Amino acid sequence: MSKKEKENSRRSFIKNGAIASSFFIVPRNVLGGIGFISPSDQLNLAAIGAGGKGRSDIKNASVNGRERVTALCDVDFSGSAADSVKLFPNAKRFSDYRVMLDSMKDIDAVTISTPDHVHGPAAKYAMERGKHVYVQKPMTHNIREARLLTEMARKYKIVSQMGNQGASNPLLKTVQKWVDSGKLGKIGKVQIWTNRPVWPQGGAMPKPDDSLKPKDLDWDMWLGPAEFKPFTPNMHPFNWRGWWDYGTGALGDVGCHLIDIPFRTLGLKYPTDAECSVASVYTKMWTADYNPEGCPASSFITLHFGETPKSKSKIEMTWSDGGIRPSHPDIIPANEDIGGANSANGVMIIGEKGIITTNINDSSPMMPKLFLNDGTRELGPDLPKDMESEYGHQRLWVDACKAGFKSKEHLGLTSSFDYAGPMTETVLMGNLAIRSYMLRKEDSKGKMEFFARKKLLWDGENMRITNLEEANQFVGRTYRKGWEV
């Protein structure tokens, strides 16, 4: 068998999945001693975005060298992406993921850990070429992209996972058990809050200046589908989060962790409506409210959901960011945190008989607590001391890639696109409401007035606001030529 035929056989084996007992390879201990992994057992991995979060994603996906990292793609290898080069010195390097995917046919799966606006285009390009995808949260920059990727994963039989690693936290099962037990009685309300943003947000856009562009940064590739403009200082590598062209604000950052908890445990689907208010900012450029090019310094969102088998009643979900949190419930001791440490981030699931309060983010585990009106209190168990990095979220995806699209491993993933798509759409509904909040038009007297500050009614199946056509422009986005999704 030729080298090409062997590689095609290996890729067909991985793509179609195989029953574990059907491995026809000579036992590893015969070939290379205990711990030896045959090359045909390994997944060929590539990273799109190799710095920052991308470093930990591709590192965890490699499972301590069990899998083979063959390529790294990043717009700037002089920054934190250099750490990935040190980890995987034999991986080929690219600045354009399209070139990487078209030239390296043997890539089986990719991690995508770029700014939010590139998630959808990169994942679409990879899936069209039969690559399994692990995409950082939020799954996409806008609702239309999330629906598209969800449908594409089914069409192309792609093993998918979104990078909200808390979904694989075993303590989430404790929250699920409490919900399923009926201890809370009828659940009617969920409150979610965060101290984000922890980056500049709400003011004037930095002034573009090409003379300040770092020599190693491929700015055109960084912009990707966004409108071209000269280099904007301080946008790369982190402060893009607060600008709509590139980021999705606090909701896209930590909302996919926090909203996941009630969305999953209550079995929620698309919201029926969305409403918001935002903080005002006064600058020389803006007389009030916030710069519509970017996210506000803080916001308050209300979403409503219909009944589900888990909730048995309609649910009102509120979200607040910028450090605004709910009042302390009477049944939780006054000196005790709600949610996480110092009550900075958290979730409360509120029923007629009590409250579940919990938290999850990148730096601290979820610590679920149950408080009932009769004085009963329960705590979640301690996490195992030998817990895998990020709860094994990336490794589980890799195992599913090797098992195949219809395998129990893929069906058991906590954030495959079948789940992560609708949940991401719900997260991004909050941003649709925020962006609609700033819509203005001229009234009969020539004065500019805000006209969209109302409850927006949502047809989730058809992805449309039904009572304000102008708001539907934020379901998708305008793409730069050549980057259309």
QUIJOLIN-V86806 format. One record per residue. RES is the residue in one small letter. PHI is phi as a letter, one per 20 degrees, with the letter a starting at -180 (999 if undefined). PSI is psi in whole degrees, 0 to 359 (* if undefined). Layout:
RES&PHI&PSI ; RES&PHI&PSI
//
This chain:
m&999&133 ; s&f&165 ; k&g&318 ; k&f&319 ; e&f&321 ; k&f&317 ; e&f&319 ; n&f&321 ; s&f&317 ; r&f&314 ; r&f&323 ; s&f&321 ; f&f&314 ; i&f&317 ; k&f&317 ; n&e&343 ; g&n&155 ; a&b&147 ; i&f&135 ; a&g&322 ; s&f&354 ; s&e&4 ; f&g&121 ; f&d&8 ; i&f&146 ; v&g&137 ; p&g&142 ; r&f&323 ; n&f&337 ; v&f&319 ; l&f&316 ; g&b&22 ; g&n&169 ; i&f&133 ; g&n&349 ; f&f&137 ; i&d&120 ; s&f&142 ; p&g&328 ; s&f&350 ; d&e&346 ; q&e&147 ; l&e&138 ; n&e&112 ; l&d&151 ; a&c&151 ; a&d&129 ; i&d&101 ; g&n&100 ; a&d&354 ; g&d&169 ; g&l&234 ; k&f&331 ; g&f&328 ; r&f&311 ; s&f&328 ; d&f&311 ; i&f&327 ; k&f&312 ; n&f&326 ; a&f&333 ; s&f&346 ; v&l&58 ; n&l&38 ; g&n&1 ; r&f&324 ; e&d&165 ; r&d&121 ; v&e&112 ; t&d&342 ; a&b&147 ; l&c&133 ; c&c&127 ; d&b&153 ; v&e&351 ; d&b&103 ; f&e&6 ; s&e&348 ; g&e&219 ; s&f&344 ; a&f&340 ; a&f&332 ; d&f&324 ; s&f&326 ; v&f&320 ; k&f&322 ; l&f&323 ; f&c&70 ; p&f&339 ; n&e&355 ; a&f&137 ; k&f&149 ; r&d&141 ; f&b&156 ; s&d&341 ; d&d&114 ; y&f&334 ; r&f&318 ; v&f&317 ; m&f&311 ; l&f&329 ; d&f&333 ; s&e&336 ; m&d&85 ; k&f&341 ; d&e&2 ; i&f&130 ; d&e&324 ; a&b&152 ; v&c&145 ; t&e&138 ; i&c&111 ; s&c&58 ; t&d&177 ; p&g&155 ; d&g&323 ; h&f&346 ; v&e&348 ; h&g&307 ; g&f&306 ; p&g&317 ; a&f&317 ; a&f&318 ; k&f&314 ; y&f&318 ; a&f&315 ; m&f&325 ; e&f&338 ; r&d&15 ; g&m&19 ; k&e&136 ; h&f&150 ; v&c&136 ; y&d&115 ; v&d&127 ; q&g&158 ; k&f&150 ; p&f&154 ; m&g&321 ; t&b&172 ; h&e&336 ; n&b&167 ; i&f&316 ; r&f&319 ; e&f&320 ; a&f&317 ; r&f&318 ; l&f&313 ; l&f&323 ; t&f&315 ; e&f&324 ; m&f&321 ; a&f&321 ; r&f&315 ; k&f&313 ; y&e&3 ; k&l&53 ; i&e&133 ; v&e&121 ; s&c&155 ; q&b&135 ; m&e&148 ; g&e&42 ; n&e&80 ; q&g&337 ; g&f&340 ; a&f&337 ; s&e&4 ; n&f&122 ; p&f&340 ; l&f&343 ; l&f&332 ; k&f&330 ; t&f&315 ; v&f&317 ; q&f&319 ; k&f&317 ; w&f&319 ; v&f&311 ; d&f&334 ; s&f&341 ; g&n&10 ; k&f&332 ; l&e&352 ; g&m&207 ; k&f&126 ; i&e&126 ; g&c&349 ; k&b&144 ; v&c&132 ; q&d&131 ; i&c&140 ; w&b&161 ; t&b&156 ; n&e&356 ; r&f&151 ; p&e&152 ; v&d&32 ; w&b&163 ; p&f&130 ; q&b&137 ; g&o&352 ; g&d&213 ; a&e&144 ; m&f&133 ; p&g&148 ; k&f&127 ; p&f&145 ; d&b&101 ; d&f&334 ; s&f&344 ; l&e&1 ; k&f&128 ; p&g&141 ; k&f&334 ; d&e&358 ; l&e&126 ; d&e&88 ; w&f&323 ; d&f&318 ; m&f&324 ; w&f&319 ; l&f&322 ; g&l&240 ; p&f&350 ; a&f&157 ; e&g&139 ; f&f&138 ; k&b&157 ; p&g&165 ; f&g&132 ; t&d&115 ; p&f&148 ; n&m&11 ; m&e&314 ; h&e&135 ; p&d&2 ; f&c&326 ; n&f&3 ; w&f&340 ; r&g&330 ; g&e&9 ; w&c&130 ; w&f&331 ; d&f&332 ; y&c&325 ; g&d&181 ; t&c&20 ; g&m&201 ; a&f&325 ; l&f&312 ; g&f&331 ; d&f&296 ; v&d&348 ; g&f&327 ; c&f&342 ; h&e&309 ; l&f&314 ; i&f&332 ; d&g&323 ; i&f&303 ; p&f&327 ; f&g&318 ; r&f&307 ; t&f&333 ; l&e&358 ; g&m&40 ; l&f&157 ; k&c&209 ; y&f&142 ; p&f&160 ; t&e&342 ; d&a&168 ; a&b&143 ; e&b&148 ; c&b&165 ; s&b&155 ; v&c&161 ; a&f&149 ; s&e&145 ; v&c&133 ; y&d&121 ; t&c&180 ; k&f&332 ; m&e&324 ; w&c&129 ; t&f&335 ; a&a&171 ; d&m&216 ; y&c&169 ; n&f&119 ; p&f&350 ; e&f&342 ; g&c&175 ; c&f&153 ; p&f&163 ; a&f&330 ; s&b&156 ; s&b&162 ; f&c&122 ; i&d&141 ; t&c&127 ; l&c&146 ; h&d&146 ; f&c&148 ; g&f&176 ; e&f&148 ; t&c&164 ; p&g&332 ; k&e&321 ; s&e&331 ; k&m&7 ; s&b&166 ; k&f&147 ; i&d&135 ; e&d&123 ; m&d&128 ; t&d&145 ; w&c&133 ; s&c&139 ; d&c&182 ; g&m&19 ; g&n&1 ; i&e&123 ; r&c&165 ; p&f&164 ; s&f&154 ; h&f&121 ; p&f&148 ; d&f&327 ; i&f&354 ; i&d&126 ; p&g&140 ; a&g&328 ; n&e&4 ; e&d&138 ; d&f&146 ; i&d&140 ; g&m&228 ; g&e&195 ; a&g&133 ; n&l&19 ; s&l&27 ; a&f&324 ; n&c&143 ; g&r&175 ; v&c&135 ; m&c&124 ; i&d&116 ; i&d&121 ; g&d&177 ; e&f&343 ; k&d&356 ; g&r&192 ; i&c&137 ; i&d&129 ; t&c&139 ; t&b&179 ; n&b&154 ; i&b&135 ; n&b&187 ; d&f&332 ; s&d&346 ; s&c&146 ; p&f&161 ; m&f&134 ; m&c&78 ; p&f&143 ; k&c&140 ; l&d&126 ; f&c&123 ; l&d&155 ; n&f&335 ; d&e&7 ; g&n&353 ; t&f&140 ; r&c&133 ; e&c&147 ; l&d&151 ; g&f&159 ; p&f&162 ; d&f&146 ; l&f&148 ; p&g&142 ; k&f&334 ; d&e&28 ; m&g&135 ; e&f&153 ; s&g&130 ; e&l&37 ; y&m&21 ; g&m&19 ; h&g&315 ; q&f&320 ; r&f&320 ; l&f&322 ; w&f&316 ; v&f&315 ; d&g&321 ; a&f&323 ; c&g&320 ; k&f&332 ; a&e&327 ; g&o&165 ; f&f&320 ; k&e&10 ; s&f&160 ; k&f&332 ; e&f&317 ; h&f&317 ; l&f&335 ; g&e&356 ; l&f&144 ; t&e&342 ; s&b&42 ; s&f&162 ; f&f&336 ; d&g&326 ; y&e&312 ; a&f&331 ; g&f&301 ; p&f&324 ; m&f&318 ; t&f&320 ; e&g&321 ; t&f&316 ; v&g&314 ; l&f&345 ; m&f&325 ; g&f&319 ; n&f&326 ; l&f&319 ; a&f&318 ; i&f&313 ; r&f&325 ; s&f&330 ; y&g&332 ; m&e&3 ; l&f&133 ; r&c&155 ; k&b&165 ; e&e&131 ; d&e&185 ; s&f&341 ; k&d&9 ; g&n&9 ; k&e&137 ; m&f&130 ; e&c&150 ; f&f&130 ; f&c&358 ; a&d&17 ; r&e&77 ; k&b&172 ; k&f&127 ; l&e&123 ; l&e&130 ; w&d&127 ; d&e&94 ; g&f&319 ; e&f&322 ; n&d&3 ; m&l&55 ; r&b&140 ; i&f&125 ; t&e&347 ; n&d&12 ; l&b&92 ; e&g&323 ; e&f&334 ; a&f&341 ; n&f&348 ; q&f&338 ; f&e&2 ; v&f&325 ; g&c&210 ; r&b&170 ; t&e&132 ; y&d&144 ; r&f&145 ; k&g&130 ; g&n&351 ; w&c&17 ; e&f&144 ; v&d&*
//
